[in-house]
């Protein structure tokens, strides 16, 4: 890593992701360590990466770490953390990794107390609507959407 990565914590994930292809074992451990030492900084750095996609193994690994750590869905659901275009792009990458990710995000808005807020529920529904425009076959469990409709978004 460069000294600028040490000066700018958000640059750390980008540097690690970029080096992942050449050294997946070493960079995977470095990513896990970076996540453990600064979860928010690591998440911010990964989520702000606007150039990498589903074909980048390092980016995919970083997203899996965030998802497994319970940080990804809350970040995607929060308009204060990610823009709608970021949330949609990252959700599309996650669907390439885990086909049930959209359903997991919908379920989280019903089950996770911090995501039951109207802004979070609406954000996930907006992302799902964006996905529908591109790939309607990815949302296979409409029960969660129906539950949101029946329960209503709290005021």
GUTOR-645755 format. One line per field, with one value per residue (C-alpha): z, x, y; residue number from 0; chain. Coordinates in steps of 0.001 Angstrom, whole numbers. Each point is the difference from the previous one (the first is absolute). Layout:
N
up = Z / ...
east = X / ...
north = Y / ...
num = NUM / ...
cadena = A / ...
END
This chain:
155
up = 0 / -613 / 2625 / -1392 / 872 / 3591 / 57 / -1476 / 1618 / -2778 / -2476 / 1839 / -1381 / -3511 / 202 / 1436 / -2592 / -2782 / 1250 / 633 / -3446 / 366 / 3588 / 1042 / 3171 / 1345 / -1066 / 1273 / 3439 / -230 / -895 / 2960 / 2268 / -1387 / 543 / 3556 / 893 / -1607 / -1165 / -929 / -1842 / -1882 / -934 / -1128 / -2191 / -1644 / -496 / -1563 / -2619 / -3142 / -2594 / 994 / -873 / 181 / -1967 / 2574 / 2469 / 2625 / -84 / 232 / 2991 / 1734 / -516 / 1393 / 3083 / 499 / -531 / 2352 / 2579 / -122 / -1400 / -3634 / 80 / 2601 / -2114 / -3158 / 1842 / 1385 / -2292 / 2230 / -714 / -3681 / -2943 / -1801 / -2981 / 2298 / 1756 / -3303 / -1470 / 3095 / 219 / -3619 / 799 / 3070 / -2103 / -2115 / 3218 / 1844 / -1986 / 3102 / 1030 / -993 / 2092 / 2930 / -240 / -43 / 2951 / 1940 / -266 / 1790 / 2557 / 922 / 2444 / -1427 / -3518 / 826 / -506 / -2946 / -1740 / 87 / -1146 / -2820 / -1096 / -280 / -1890 / -2369 / -589 / -660 / -2451 / -1758 / -187 / -1450 / -2879 / -760 / 1149 / 1379 / 448 / 2943 / 2464 / 528 / 3427 / -166 / 3451 / 1573 / -2355 / 788 / 3737 / -364 / -1939 / 2534 / 3033 / -1652 / 381 / 3481 / 116
east = 0 / 1109 / 502 / -3051 / -2081 / 1205 / -812 / -3465 / -1762 / -2625 / 2828 / 998 / -2808 / 614 / 3703 / -757 / -2677 / 2358 / 2750 / -2351 / 384 / 3778 / -94 / -3468 / 1166 / 2032 / -2427 / -2977 / 1601 / 900 / -3631 / -1288 / 2480 / -973 / -3677 / 659 / 2031 / -2285 / -3333 / -1528 / 3096 / 304 / -3688 / 183 / 3009 / -1616 / -3385 / 1523 / 1891 / -1881 / 2099 / 187 / -2668 / -1023 / 3026 / 2466 / 743 / 1380 / -3127 / -2186 / 1990 / -264 / -3784 / -283 / 1957 / -2356 / -3064 / 1201 / 851 / -3535 / 1172 / -1069 / -3803 / -245 / 2345 / -2017 / -3243 / 1261 / -403 / 2539 / 2649 / -461 / -1638 / -2735 / 2281 / 2717 / -2534 / -1373 / 3464 / 1201 / -3233 / 448 / 3545 / -1281 / -2659 / 2823 / 1546 / -3152 / -3206 / -2163 / 1540 / -3014 / -2258 / 2437 / -63 / -3793 / -179 / 2509 / -2301 / -2636 / 2168 / 2919 / -1144 / 2293 / -1323 / -3696 / 168 / -2054 / 3047 / 1809 / -3024 / -672 / 3646 / -16 / -3301 / 1507 / 3012 / -2315 / -1991 / 3263 / 904 / -3382 / 675 / 3210 / -510 / -3384 / 882 / 2314 / -2801 / -1568 / -1553 / -2717 / -1298 / 2256 / -1283 / -3542 / 724 / 1304 / -3121 / -2328 / 1786 / 531 / 3048 / -237 / -495
north = 0 / 3519 / 2656 / 1823 / -3070 / 289 / 3728 / -561 / -2989 / -81 / -696 / -3186 / -2184 / 1277 / -854 / -3441 / -709 / 1029 / -2320 / -2948 / -1585 / -282 / -1280 / -1197 / -1752 / 2900 / 2694 / -1990 / -121 / 3686 / 805 / -2017 / 1796 / 3424 / -809 / -1157 / 3085 / 2610 / -1450 / 3364 / 1235 / -3262 / 53 / 3638 / -724 / -3019 / 1654 / 3115 / -2032 / 949 / -1785 / -3645 / -2488 / -3625 / -1173 / 1392 / -2813 / 2375 / 2154 / -3078 / -1244 / 3384 / 40 / -3529 / 1092 / 2948 / -2188 / -2728 / 2659 / 1414 / 3336 / -172 / -39 / 2794 / 2126 / -634 / 757 / 3293 / 3027 / 1776 / -2657 / -853 / 1696 / -1864 / -613 / -1414 / -2212 / -1276 / -669 / -1845 / -1991 / -1064 / -1191 / -1848 / -1735 / -1433 / -1340 / -1059 / -429 / 470 / 3332 / 2152 / -2214 / 213 / 3797 / 62 / -2361 / 2111 / 3035 / -2026 / -1788 / 2285 / 2708 / 2698 / -597 / 244 / 3768 / 1271 / 1506 / -3355 / -1984 / 2431 / -77 / -3789 / 116 / 2609 / -2246 / -2957 / 2129 / 879 / -3669 / -830 / 2305 / -1898 / -3580 / -913 / -3660 / 754 / 759 / -3391 / 386 / 2632 / -916 / 2672 / 2698 / -1093 / 164 / 3551 / 922 / -1616 / 1452 / 3324 / 2157 / 1525 / 3738
num = 0 / 1 / 2 / 3 / 4 / 5 / 6 / 7 / 8 / 9 / 10 / 11 / 12 / 13 / 14 / 15 / 16 / 17 / 18 / 19 / 20 / 21 / 22 / 23 / 24 / 25 / 26 / 27 / 28 / 29 / 30 / 31 / 32 / 33 / 34 / 35 / 36 / 37 / 38 / 39 / 40 / 41 / 42 / 43 / 44 / 45 / 46 / 47 / 48 / 49 / 50 / 51 / 52 / 53 / 54 / 55 / 56 / 57 / 58 / 59 / 60 / 61 / 62 / 63 / 64 / 65 / 66 / 67 / 68 / 69 / 70 / 71 / 72 / 73 / 74 / 75 / 76 / 77 / 78 / 79 / 80 / 81 / 82 / 83 / 84 / 85 / 86 / 87 / 88 / 89 / 90 / 91 / 92 / 93 / 94 / 95 / 96 / 97 / 98 / 99 / 100 / 101 / 102 / 103 / 104 / 105 / 106 / 107 / 108 / 109 / 110 / 111 / 112 / 113 / 114 / 115 / 116 / 117 / 118 / 119 / 120 / 121 / 122 / 123 / 124 / 125 / 126 / 127 / 128 / 129 / 130 / 131 / 132 / 133 / 134 / 135 / 136 / 137 / 138 / 139 / 140 / 141 / 142 / 143 / 144 / 145 / 146 / 147 / 148 / 149 / 150 / 151 / 152 / 153 / 154
cadena = A / A / A / A / A / A / A / A / A / A / A / A / A / A / A / A / A / A / A / A / A / A / A / A / A / A / A / A / A / A / A / A / A / A / A / A / A / A / A / A / A / A / A / A / A / A / A / A / A / A / A / A / A / A / A / A / A / A / A / A / A / A / A / A / A / A / A / A / A / A / A / A / A / A / A / A / A / A / A / A / A / A / A / A / A / A / A / A / A / A / A / A / A / A / A / A / A / A / A / A / A / A / A / A / A / A / A / A / A / A / A / A / A / A / A / A / A / A / A / A / A / A / A / A / A / A / A / A / A / A / A / A / A / A / A / A / A / A / A / A / A / A / A / A / A / A / A / A / A / A / A / A / A / A / A
END
